[in-house]
Amino acid sequence: MAVTVSLVALFGLVLFFLLRSKTLGYGAAFVAAMFGFFLASTGAAGPINQLATAVIAAVRDL
């Protein structure tokens, strides 16, 4: 668990700086995919899925 959380933090930080500097390419796509992969294996996956479902339901009801 500790290794997974640290990898999520690492990939999240790298992705943040890549998006901020507008350096998008194959490397950014790899970092984004790895960030999502490691984030999905943490305890944050459930609340993120619930949030996404709530946002989609709210947009649909507009």
Order of alpha helices (4+ residues) and beta strands (2+ residues): alpha-alpha-alpha
